[in-house]
Amino acid sequence: MLQLLRSHIRDTYRPGARLPTAKGAYRPTARALSSELGLPEHCVVTALRTLNAAGEIQIGRGGAPRVLGPHEMHDDDTPFVVTVRQRILSSHYKAGQALPTGLLGAEFRMSAVHVRRALRSLVWDGWVRCDEQGLHGPGYYVLLRFALARPDPN
């Protein structure tokens, strides 16, 4: 069902488009998509939550869910991304260092799937890289060009 909904959204709605809704709320969107596809509403609700967690759509507060572009950041990820960028620029995280994703998730009260969603933006913008064979194991590593953007004061 998830793949069916994902394909329907990708084929029917452009990035930035709002998903169908009667009153701009989450449940009416699930109801409308359920009607369009002939799927049970509770399955559509679950699939919408999964697509939101993956960063394919953004379920906003008080508005209809919106389709995100391939490299568009989810609004909920902004504080996380801004903080990680600041820490890289201030040399809190150094070039080649593995990001402490578990600690960051706890700090920002984000699940692992939401941390990965936020890190996609940093990877796309070239701040970090995902490395399955990294020096400290699989993870996200700070790239050199941003870590050296400002000299270390020490």
C-alpha positions in Angstrom: 0.0 0.0 0.0 2.9 2.3 0.8 4.3 1.9 -2.7 0.9 2.4 -4.3 0.4 5.7 -2.4 4.0 6.8 -3.1 3.6 6.2 -6.8 0.2 7.9 -6.9 1.6 11.0 -5.1 4.8 11.1 -7.3 2.7 10.7 -10.6 -0.2 13.0 -9.6 1.3 15.9 -7.6 4.4 18.0 -8.2 6.9 19.1 -5.5 5.3 21.9 -3.5 1.8 20.8 -4.3 -0.7 20.3 -1.5 -2.4 16.9 -1.2 -6.2 16.9 -1.5 -8.2 17.8 1.6 -11.6 19.2 2.4 -10.6 21.5 5.3 -6.8 21.6 5.3 -6.4 19.0 7.9 -4.6 15.7 8.0 -7.5 13.3 8.3 -9.4 14.8 5.4 -6.3 14.2 3.3 -6.2 10.6 4.2 -9.9 10.3 3.5 -9.5 12.0 0.1 -6.6 9.8 -0.9 -8.4 6.8 0.4 -11.3 7.6 -1.9 -9.0 8.3 -4.9 -7.2 5.0 -4.6 -9.9 2.7 -3.1 -7.7 1.9 -0.1 -8.8 1.7 3.6 -8.3 5.0 5.3 -6.3 3.6 8.2 -3.7 2.2 5.7 -3.5 5.6 4.0 -2.9 7.3 7.4 0.0 4.9 8.1 1.5 5.4 4.7 1.3 9.2 5.0 3.1 9.0 8.3 5.8 6.9 6.7 6.2 9.3 3.8 6.4 12.2 6.2 9.1 10.4 8.2 11.0 9.7 5.0 10.9 13.4 3.9 8.8 12.7 0.8 5.9 14.8 2.1 5.5 17.3 4.9 2.6 17.0 7.2 2.3 20.6 8.5 0.6 22.0 11.5 -2.8 23.2 10.5 -2.4 22.8 6.7 -2.7 20.0 4.2 0.3 17.8 3.7 2.6 19.1 1.0 4.8 17.1 -1.5 8.5 17.8 -0.9 11.1 18.1 -3.7 13.9 15.5 -3.9 16.3 17.8 -2.0 13.9 19.9 0.0 14.3 20.1 3.7 11.4 19.2 6.0 10.4 22.2 8.1 10.7 20.1 11.3 14.4 19.5 10.5 15.5 23.1 10.4 16.7 23.5 14.1 18.7 20.2 13.8 20.3 21.2 10.5 21.1 24.7 11.6 22.7 23.5 14.8 24.8 20.8 13.1 26.0 23.4 10.5 27.0 25.8 13.3 28.8 23.1 15.2 30.8 22.2 12.1 31.7 25.8 11.4 32.8 26.4 15.0 35.0 23.2 14.9 32.8 21.5 17.5 32.6 18.7 14.9 35.9 18.4 13.1 36.7 17.1 9.5 36.5 13.4 9.3 34.6 13.0 12.6 31.6 10.8 12.7 28.5 12.7 13.8 27.0 11.4 17.1 23.6 10.8 15.5 22.2 9.0 18.5 23.1 11.8 20.8 21.8 14.4 18.3 18.5 12.5 18.1 18.2 12.5 21.9 19.1 16.2 22.1 16.5 17.2 19.5 14.0 14.6 20.6 14.0 13.0 17.1 13.7 9.3 16.3 16.4 7.7 14.2 14.3 7.9 11.0 13.8 11.6 11.5 17.5 12.1 12.2 18.3 10.4 8.9 15.7 12.6 7.2 17.4 15.7 8.5 20.9 14.5 7.6 19.9 14.0 4.0 19.8 17.8 3.7 23.3 18.1 5.1 24.5 15.4 2.7 22.9 17.1 -0.3 24.5 20.4 0.7 27.9 18.8 1.1 28.4 19.3 4.8 28.6 15.6 5.7 28.8 12.3 3.8 27.2 9.0 4.6 29.9 6.3 4.7 29.1 2.6 5.2 32.8 1.9 5.5 33.8 4.9 7.6 36.8 4.9 9.9 34.6 4.6 13.0 32.0 2.3 11.3 29.0 3.1 9.2 27.7 6.7 9.8 27.7 10.3 8.8 31.1 12.0 8.6 32.0 15.7 8.5 33.5 16.8 5.2 36.8 18.8 5.2 35.7 21.9 3.2 33.2 23.1 5.8 35.2 22.0 8.8 38.1 24.2 7.6 35.8 27.2 6.7 37.0 29.0 9.9 40.2 28.4 11.7 40.2 26.6 15.0 40.8 29.2 17.8 42.8 26.7 19.8 
